[in-house]
Amino acid sequence: MSASISPALSSPCAEILERILSARGNLIALEGADAVDLVGQLRPLVRRSGQAVYLWNPEGGLGNLREEHAGLPGSQRLSIALRSVQQSHHFGVYLLQRVPLPLSMGDATLLRQLARATAGHVRKVVLLDPAPALLASFNDVLVRLSCQSKPAQRPRLRDGRWLL
């Protein structure tokens, strides 16, 4: 599995990426995310950290976040992008933005196969702010993460020590 993010790159966006990398499952729903803003913040972070992060959307297809203009030609269809992810021979985080509904049976099958993959190279498929119908159909294999920051906890005194 890929290394974690450097402590020097700490930001809310870096914390979200760290949570994605450490998630138990391979299919992740990132809820409450402003996808355009998140991708904009992730791009420089990915360039500095060297992580293999890719973005798919219906207009642009599958592309590498580090290299803005490097994309997979003809990958505007979700099925082509998912097949490419499945055939990849290296670690990667794949962000899926604006997944079209309803999913075709083939797309749903590919997503389930990627979610259940246990051997070989780890691939994290992240649904950016998915529709409730999409969440419901993959609830059994999906890991849910929230983009909302946790409220700051007040320190409390316990057994003579301050705890958060």
Secondary structure, DSSP 4 states (H G I P E B T S, - for coil): -PPPPPGGG-SHHHHHHHHHHH-SSSEEEEET--HHHHHHHHHHHHHHH---EEEEETTTEEEESSSTT-B-TT--SHHHHHHHHHH--S-EEEEEES--SSPPHHHHHHHHHHHH--SSS-EEEEEES--HHHHHHTTTTEEEEE-SPPPPPPPEEETTEEE-
